[in-house]
């Protein structure tokens, strides 16, 4: 298994470790519910250095991004970031990602999922007919997500960047905990606010920044957070996880990602015609959120049925939501069964367990 620059920190803190996307990653420290609550009410630190980062440079960089992503990256200006997807040629998704504009029309950073780094790199490279300069900086980039309502207040003394007023999906570069050239981004995967920081894995940067964050947050009780709570936090918000809720066979329109699928942008991108046809004719299935009415925990790949026992879809993600004290899930169902308050049944060990379709985020 691969390691991150923080792996020994996790082990020393007694984290429960497991393989994720080829990396030895912390799943939990004090327990998923405790860590989840810390992020919702205060602040927590996630090591997400397993994620992938690509730099695209040159006069053809933007054109390449426009041809491989569904959103309109031409709208990005310096210091802005954008959520997007990488469609394949068959109406599905290679991955979802964030595009950062480092220098308008010239330099961009793409942040992709850890399990898809090689796949994404090969996909983008295969479309690079204009010879945009490409650099895979994944192995030399550290990424920490400090999330929670108190995160920016705790971290502000560590940097001259005004992170307290950094708008959602914008970023700035500056000095952080004495380390230069740190990219500080008002993004995250929890729905509780905070920042993500990218910096080069060189010298003692990882140790210096990790220790500074926990020293700054000692009085307020900042906690290290594992991937277990990361999953429950994102699920409560209805955020998609690649490999579960979206994959090579799911359309962004089916997944509720029509808002990042810009069919009116001038540049043709992969599957644009397929998505346009889906929009015109209507999709046949839709990703929905649901809460369990009767007792039971929905799990990945459980069948979803209607009241008559007909199979109408399947569960993509499910958990007992720590903030809500109820079982929730995401799943694809036929559009006829996708309306808010629709009654559906989750097949749990051959028993139909009642659930109800609800709005995102869960409440």
For each residue, the residues with C-beta under 8 A, 3 or more apart:
1: 19 22 23 24
2: 22 23 24 50
3: 7 23 24
4: 7 23 25 47 49 50 142
5: 49 142 201 205 206 207
6: 9 10 47 49 142 144 206 210
7: 3 4 10 11 24
8: 11 12
9: 6 12 13 47 207 210 224
10: 6 7 13 15 17 25 26 29 47 224
11: 7 8 14 15 17
12: 8 9
13: 9 10 26 29 224
14: 11 29
15: 10 11 26 27 28 29 224 226
16: 26 27 28 29 226
17: 10 11 24 25 26 27
18: 24 25 27
19: 1 22 23 24 25
20: 23 25 27 50 114 227
21: 25 50 113 114 115
22: 1 2 19 50 114 115
23: 1 2 3 4 19 20 50 114
24: 1 2 3 7 17 18 19
25: 4 10 17 18 19 20 21 47 50 226 227
26: 10 13 15 16 17 29 47 224 226 227
27: 15 16 17 18 20 226 227 228
28: 15 16 31 32 35 226 228 229
29: 10 13 14 15 16 26 35 223 224 225 226
30: 34 35 223
31: 28 34 35
32: 28 35 36 226 228 229 232 322
33: 36 37 322
34: 30 31 37 38 223
35: 28 29 30 31 32 38 39 44 223 224 225 226 228 229
36: 32 33 39 40 229 232 233 322 323
37: 33 34 40 41 322 323
38: 34 35 41 42 43 44 148 221 222 223 225
39: 35 36 42 43 44 147 148 190 192 225 229 233
40: 36 37 148 149 192 233 323
41: 37 38 148 149
42: 38 39 148 149 150 220 221 222 223
43: 38 39 146 147 148 149 150 151 154 194 217 220 222 223
44: 35 38 39 146 147 148 151 222 223 224 225 229
45: 144 145 146 210 213 214 217 222 223 224 225
46: 144 145 146 147 225 226 227 230
47: 4 6 9 10 25 26 143 144 224
48: 51 143 144 145 196 230
49: 4 5 6 141 142 143 144 201
50: 2 4 20 21 22 23 25 114
51: 48 111 112 113 114 138 143
52: 111 112 113 114 116 117 120 121 136 138
53: 109 110 111 112 136 137 138 141 143 198
54: 109 110 112 120 121 124 134 135 136 137 138
55: 102 107 108 109 133 134 135 137
56: 61 64 65 107 108 109 110 124 132 133 134
57: 61 106 107 108 132 133 134 135
58: 61 106 131 132 133
59: 105 106
60: 63 64 130 131 132
61: 56 57 58 64 65 105 106 107 108 132 133
62: 65 66 73 74 105 106 108
63: 60 66 67 130 132 267
64: 56 60 61 67 68 124 127 128 130 132
65: 56 61 62 68 69 73 99 108 110
66: 62 63 69 72 73 74 265 267 269
67: 63 64 127 267 268 269 270
68: 64 65 86 123 124 127 269 270
69: 65 66 73 84 85 86 97 99 269
70: 84 85 86 87 252 257 260 261 262 269 275
71: 82 83 84 85 99 260 261 262
72: 66 75 262 265
73: 62 65 66 69 76 82 84 99 101 108
74: 62 66 265
75: 72 82
76: 73 80 81 82 99 101 104 108
77: 80 101 104
78: 101 102 103 104
79: 101 170 171 172
80: 76 77 100 101 169 170 171
81: 76 98 99 100 101 169 170 171 185 187
82: 71 73 75 76 98 99 101 169 260
83: 71 96 97 98 169 260
84: 69 70 71 73 96 97 98 99 260
85: 69 70 71 93 95 96 97 246 252 257 260 261
86: 68 69 70 93 94 95 96 97 112 120 123 124 270
87: 70 91 92 93 94 252 261 269 270 271 272 275
88: 91 92 93 94 123 248 270 271
89: 270 271
90: 248 249 271 274
91: 87 88 251 271 274 275 278
92: 87 88 247 248 249 250 251 271
93: 85 86 87 88 96 242 246 247 248 250 251 252 255
94: 86 87 88 116 119 120 123 248
95: 85 86 112 113 116 119 120 242
96: 83 84 85 86 93 113 240 242 246 257
97: 69 83 84 85 86 110 111 112 113 120
98: 81 82 83 84 110 111 187
99: 65 69 71 73 76 81 82 84 108 109 110
100: 80 81 108 109 110 111 171 183 185
101: 73 76 77 78 79 80 81 82 104 107 108
102: 55 78 106 107 108 109
103: 78 106 107
104: 76 77 78 101
105: 59 61 62
106: 57 58 59 61 62 102 103
107: 55 56 57 61 101 102 103
108: 55 56 57 61 62 65 73 76 99 100 101 102
109: 53 54 55 56 99 100 102 183 198
110: 53 54 56 65 97 98 99 100 120 124
111: 51 52 53 97 98 100 143
112: 51 52 53 54 86 95 97 116 117 120
113: 21 51 52 95 96 97 116 117 120 242 243
114: 20 21 22 23 50 51 52 117
115: 21 22 242 243
116: 52 94 95 112 113 119 120 242
117: 52 112 113 114 120 121 136 138
118: 121 122
119: 94 95 116 122 123
120: 52 54 86 94 95 97 110 112 113 116 117 123 124
121: 52 54 117 118 124 125 134 136
122: 118 119 125 126
123: 68 86 88 94 119 120 126 127
124: 54 56 64 68 86 110 120 121 127 128 134
125: 121 122 128 134
126: 122 123
127: 64 67 68 123 124 270
128: 64 124 125 131 132 134
129:
130: 60 63 64
131: 58 60 128
132: 56 57 58 60 61 63 64 128
133: 55 56 57 58 61
134: 54 55 56 57 121 124 125 128
135: 54 55 57
136: 52 53 54 117 121 139
137: 53 54 55 140 141
138: 51 52 53 54 117 141
139: 136 201
140: 137 200 201 202
141: 49 53 137 138 198 199 200 201
142: 4 5 6 49 198 199 200 201 205 206 209
143: 47 48 49 51 53 111 196 197 198
144: 6 45 46 47 48 49 196 197 209 210 213
145: 45 46 48 188 189 190 194 195 196
146: 43 44 45 46 151 154 155 194 195 196 197 213 222
147: 39 43 44 46 151 188 189 190 192 193 194 225 233
148: 38 39 40 41 42 43 44 151 190 192 193 194
149: 40 41 42 43 192 193
150: 42 43 153 154 220
151: 43 44 146 147 148 154 155 193 194 195
152: 155 156 163 164 166 193 194 195
153: 150 156 164
154: 43 146 150 151 213 216 217 220 222
155: 146 151 152 158 159 163 195 213 216 217
156: 152 153 159 163 164
157: 216
158: 155 176 177 212 213 216
159: 155 156 163 174 175 176 177 182 184
160: 174 175
161: 166 172 173 174 175 176 184
162: 165 166 172
163: 152 155 156 159 166 184 186 195
164: 152 153 156
165: 162
166: 152 161 162 163 170 171 172 184 186 195
167: 170 186
168: 186 187
169: 80 81 82 83 186 187
170: 79 80 81 166 167 185 186
171: 79 80 81 100 166 183 184 185 186 187
172: 79 161 162 166 183 184
173: 161 181 182 183 184
174: 159 160 161 182 184
175: 159 160 161 178 179 180 182
176: 158 159 161 179 182 184 197 199 209
177: 158 159 208 209 212 213
178: 175 208 212
179: 175 176 182 199 205 208 209
180: 175
181: 173 199 200
182: 159 173 174 175 176 179 197 198 199 209
183: 100 109 171 172 173 197 198 199
184: 159 161 163 166 171 172 173 174 176 195 196 197
185: 81 100 170 171 195 196 197 198
186: 163 166 167 168 169 170 171 195
187: 81 98 168 169 171 195 196
188: 145 147 191 192 193 194 195 196
189: 145 147 230 233 234 239
190: 39 145 147 148 194 230 233 234 237
191: 188 233 234 236 237 239 361
192: 39 40 147 148 149 188 233
193: 147 148 149 151 152 188
194: 43 145 146 147 148 151 152 188 190
195: 145 146 151 152 155 163 166 184 185 186 187 188
196: 48 143 144 145 146 184 185 187 188
197: 143 144 146 176 182 183 184 185 209
198: 53 109 141 142 143 182 183 185
199: 141 142 176 179 181 182 183 205 209
200: 140 141 142 181 205
201: 5 49 139 140 141 142 205 206
202: 140 205
203:
204: 207 208
205: 5 142 179 199 200 201 202 208 209
206: 5 6 142 201 209 210
207: 5 9 204 210 211
208: 177 178 179 204 205 211 212
209: 142 144 176 177 179 182 197 199 205 206 212 213
210: 6 9 45 144 206 207 213 214
211: 207 208 214 215
212: 158 177 178 208 209 215 216
213: 45 144 146 154 155 158 177 209 210 216 217 222
214: 45 210 211 217 218 222 224
215: 211 212 218
216: 154 155 157 158 212 213 222
217: 43 45 154 155 213 214 220 221 222
218: 214 215 221 222
219:
220: 42 43 150 154 217
221: 38 42 217 218
222: 38 42 43 44 45 146 154 213 214 216 217 218
223: 29 30 34 35 38 42 43 44 45
224: 9 10 13 15 26 29 35 44 45 47 214
225: 29 35 38 39 44 45 46 147 229 230
226: 15 16 25 26 27 28 29 32 35 46 229 230
227: 20 25 26 27 46 230 231
228: 27 28 32 35 231 232
229: 28 32 35 36 39 44 225 226 232 233 322
230: 46 48 189 190 225 226 227 233 234
231: 227 228 234 235 241 317 319
232: 32 36 228 229 235 236 319 321 322
233: 36 39 40 147 189 190 191 192 229 230 236 237
234: 189 190 191 230 231 237 239 241
235: 231 232 238 239 241 317 318 319 321 328 330 362
236: 191 232 233 321 323 324 328 361 362
237: 190 191 233 234 360 361 362
238: 235 289 330 360 361 362
239: 189 191 234 235
240: 96 244 245 246 255 257 287 330
241: 231 234 235 244 245 246 317
242: 93 95 96 113 115 116 245 246 247
243: 113 115 247
244: 240 241 247 300 316 317 330
245: 240 241 242 250 255 287 316 317 330
246: 85 93 96 240 241 242 250 252 255 257
247: 92 93 242 243 244 250
248: 88 90 92 93 94
249: 90 92
250: 92 93 245 246 247 254 255 287 332
251: 91 92 93 254 255 271 274 275 278 283
252: 70 85 87 93 246 255 257 258 260 261 275
253: 257 258 261 275 278 279 283
254: 250 251 278 283 285 286 287 332
255: 93 240 245 246 250 251 252 287
256: 286 287 360
257: 70 85 96 240 246 252 253 260 261
258: 252 253 261 279
259:
260: 70 71 82 83 84 85 252 257
261: 70 71 85 87 252 253 257 258 275
262: 70 71 72 265
263: 272 275 276 279
264:
265: 66 72 74 262 269
266:
267: 63 66 67
268: 67 272
269: 66 67 68 69 70 87 265 272
270: 67 68 86 87 88 89 127
271: 87 88 89 90 91 92 251 274 275
272: 87 263 268 269 275 276
273: 276 277
274: 90 91 251 271 277 278
275: 70 87 91 251 252 253 261 263 271 272 278 279
276: 263 272 273 279 280
277: 273 274 280 281
278: 91 251 253 254 274 275 281 282 283
279: 253 258 263 275 276
280: 276 277
281: 277 278
282: 278 335
283: 251 253 254 278 286 335
284: 334 335
285: 254 313 332 333 334 335 338
286: 254 256 283 332 333 334 335 338
287: 240 245 250 254 255 256 316 330 331 332
288: 330 331 332 333 338 342 357
289: 238 328 329 330 357 358 359 360 362
290: 298 328 329 330 331 344 346 355 356 357 358
291: 326 327 328 355 356 358 362
292: 295 296 297 298 326 327 328 329 346 353 354 355
293: 343 354 355 356
294: 353 354 355
295: 292 327 353
296: 292 327 346 348 351 353
297: 292 318 319 320 327 348
298: 290 292 302 315 318 327 328 329 331 346 348 355
299: 302 315 318 348
300: 244 315 316 317 318
301: 314 315
302: 298 299 314 315 318 346 347 348
303: 311 313 314 315 346 347
304: 311 312 313 314 315 331 332 333 344 345 346 347
305: 309 310 311 312 344 345 346 347 352
306: 309 310 312 337 344 345
307: 343 345
308:
309: 305 306 345 352
310: 305 306
311: 303 304 305
312: 304 305 306 333 334 336 337 344
313: 285 303 304 331 332 333 334 337
314: 301 302 303 304 331 332
315: 298 299 300 301 302 303 304 318 329 330 331 346
316: 244 245 287 300 329 330 331 332
317: 231 235 241 244 245 300 329 330 331
318: 235 297 298 299 300 302 315 327 328 329 330 331
319: 231 232 235 297 327 328 329
320: 297 325 326 327
321: 232 235 236 324 325 326 327 328 362
322: 32 33 36 37 229 232 325
323: 36 37 40 236
324: 236 321 328 362 363
325: 320 321 322
326: 291 292 320 321
327: 291 292 295 296 297 298 318 319 320 321
328: 235 236 289 290 291 292 298 318 319 321 324 362
329: 289 290 292 298 315 316 317 318 319 346 355
330: 235 238 240 244 245 287 288 289 290 315 316 317 318
331: 287 288 290 298 304 313 314 315 316 317 318
332: 250 254 285 286 287 288 304 313 314 316
333: 285 286 288 304 312 313 337 338 342 344 357
334: 284 285 286 312 313 337 338
335: 282 283 284 285 286 338
336: 312
337: 306 312 313 333 334 342 344 357
338: 285 286 288 333 334 335 342 357
339: 342 357
340: 357 358 359
341: 356 357 358
342: 288 333 337 338 339 356 357
343: 293 307 354 355 356
344: 290 304 305 306 312 333 337 354 355 356 357
345: 304 305 306 307 309 352 353 354 355
346: 290 292 296 298 302 303 304 305 315 329 352 353 355
347: 302 303 304 305 350 351 352 353
348: 296 297 298 299 302 351 353
349:
350: 347
351: 296 347 348
352: 305 309 345 346 347
353: 292 294 295 296 345 346 347 348
354: 292 293 294 343 344 345
355: 290 291 292 293 294 298 329 343 344 345 346
356: 290 291 293 341 342 343 344
357: 288 289 290 333 337 338 339 340 341 342 344
358: 289 290 291 340 341 362 363
359: 289 340 363
360: 237 238 256 289
361: 191 236 237 238
362: 235 236 237 238 289 291 321 324 328 358
363: 324 358 359
